Amino acid sequence: MNFKSELKINNSTISLSNPSYFIADIASNHDGDLNRAKELIWLCKEAEADAVKFQHFTAEGLISQKGFDGIENASHQSNWHKSVFDVFKDYELNRNWNLELMEEAKKANIDFLTTPYDLEAVDELDQYLPAYKIGSGDITYTDFIKTISRKNKPMLMATGASDIADVERAVHSINKYNEKIVLMQCNTNYTNSLENFHYINLNVLKLYTTMFPNVILGLSDHTPGHSTVLGAIALGARVIEKHFTDDNERIGPDHPFSMNPKSWKEMVERSRELEQSLGDGVKKIEKNEEKTAIIQRRACYLKKSLKKGDILKNDDVDFLRPATVNAIKPYEIINYIGKKINSSKEKGEVINKHDMGE
């Protein structure tokens, strides 16, 4: 399989050598209010997100009420005060808002993305979207994935609640038509429990690197705080998606585990610090260490005064700081013991390479 190791989403270049691309998923946090959705777009921009993302689904096109009636404990959904169908119905994104929301994102100078859950949404939005996000729940819906892949736009594939066979199948489905893939590790538990840190399994990103060379890595995350994001970036992820709200206390399915403007901005700031700290992987004396390398390293100093022509012996040498530029380093002294000194030197003086002859 072949993958693009660099891709573009509007004006952002995404690759291992570029800053991470942050997607703020508003999801259902618009609470059915267009003005609120617009306000959240601006808050995402102020919090330094690169993209704002919505979710285009209809309850009828996504949920079987009879199917859910047969499930006694539907994970986090078991705490909802309405049926799963009714909650999804309440939080559908009104598709008459599409152009207004995209125009608002354009005004805010933030990318507009969505996770589509039906082909009608794909057809309506394709001309406006720079990339597609595929939710973890659709990782086995290969016909849907293939159809979107043919649009030849970057595909952000979340891989929560799946095994490696599911991931391989989905990646093959995309890669048959499209090399622009972001493969996102994800744990799809939305309970906001600290126990979820046991299951995020960031080291899967290492597996993805081995199995799918050059693929761009990402993280779609629902854990609190910044730990998993920082870990993922350190492991090579360059696309980060988390939910976004203005108030975690609001009533709604996504508010409790979402980031808010304060925590989101802190996450981005810590991530930018981490990105700077990763460096190029070449071990060297860094520019800001050059003086430290002089004052903290040892060099060879004379324990006693020597005259020109004297033979340098082990007992004549002490190893002290600083190590000035031309000084003989401790590991080099073996090359100069037994040789004559070129000029007289006083006790306590550093021994430079040009001080020694044959």
Helices and strands as residue ranges (DSSP letters): E 6-9, E 12-15, E 21-25, H 34-46, E 51-56, H 59-62, H 65-69, G 75-79, H 84-90, G 95-97, H 98-108, E 111-116, H 119-125, E 132-134, G 136-138, H 142-149, E 155-158, H 164-175, E 181-186, G 194-198, H 204-211, E 216-221, H 227-234, E 237-243, H 261-278, G 287-289, H 290-296, E 299-302, G 314-316, E 317-320, G 330-335, G 353-355
